[in-house]
Amino acid sequence: MTSTVPALGTRTAEGSALQAVLLDMDGTLVDTEGFWWDAEVEVFARLGHTLDDSWRHVVVGGPMTRSAGFLIEATGADIPLAELMVLLNDGFEDRIGRSLPLMPGAARLLAELAAHRIPTALVSASHRRIIDRVLTSLGPQHFALTVAGDEVERTKPHPDPYLLAAAGLGADPARCAVVEDTATGVAAAEAAGCHVVVVPSVSPIAPAARRTVVTSLEQVDLSFLRGLMTEKLQSFTQGE
């Protein structure tokens, strides 16, 4: 199983504007953002509370401590944060055990990156127990390393997970392409100095200087990422 320790022989794409690709998991590679919300709704229903659907946009993409803490405060539920997180992880793990759909284009992109030996990392706010379950479907061989939300002191939206992944791959963050689906993940990647390809899952996200928005992962391939990184580096070098 992969971990935060880089694989032996990991190399950056020397001489290339694109040195590494860092990928989010939930909502980016696997269609699971709805699973998290369903688990939250179910757990709070057992606690006697109904979640407002508008809260989904607040809790999506963030660390579990933040989303679970928000829901406790919003509902007034009488449950310790640590206990709630266990219940939510249990509910989510039960769902992915029954079905784990990949996002369109995910399998093809991972295979292409592996075929061209592009250093690739999985960077998620989900806990290690969840990442390891999902990796059985994604294929652990596709990632030189993985970073879990409960393995860093500060997870997304802080830059730490992406800085750790870039360092583990021996890559310059400015030459790393990040693929994300939520505003929280985008904020983390941009704070780390990476360029972000955004495939929005729940809430719309607007383009920006270090951000390219596409409608589907099927639009993203190695040629696209290399061209994008070359273009962006030239733009920043020229001070545009």
Number of C-alpha atoms within 10 A of each C-alpha: 11 20 18 17 13 19 16 7 8 16 16 22 16 9 7 12 22 26 25 29 27 27 24 25 26 27 22 25 25 20 18 22 19 16 20 21 20 16 20 25 19 18 18 19 12 9 13 10 16 14 16 11 10 8 14 21 13 15 20 24 29 21 22 23 15 12 18 20 17 15 22 17 10 12 15 10 14 10 10 11 15 12 9 22 17 11 16 22 19 15 18 21 19 13 16 18 10 7 11 15 11 18 18 16 16 19 17 13 18 21 14 15 18 15 10 10 15 22 28 27 27 28 28 28 26 22 16 17 13 16 24 17 13 20 18 11 14 20 14 17 15 22 25 25 24 28 27 21 21 17 14 13 9 14 26 24 21 19 20 18 28 31 19 18 27 26 13 20 26 16 21 17 26 20 24 29 26 28 29 30 28 25 23 20 30 28 16 23 31 21 17 20 18 26 26 31 24 26 23 20 22 16 12 13 18 10 13 9 12 16 21 16 18 15 11 16 20 15 12 18 16 16 9 10 22 16 12 19 23 14 13 19 16 13 12 11 9 8 7 8
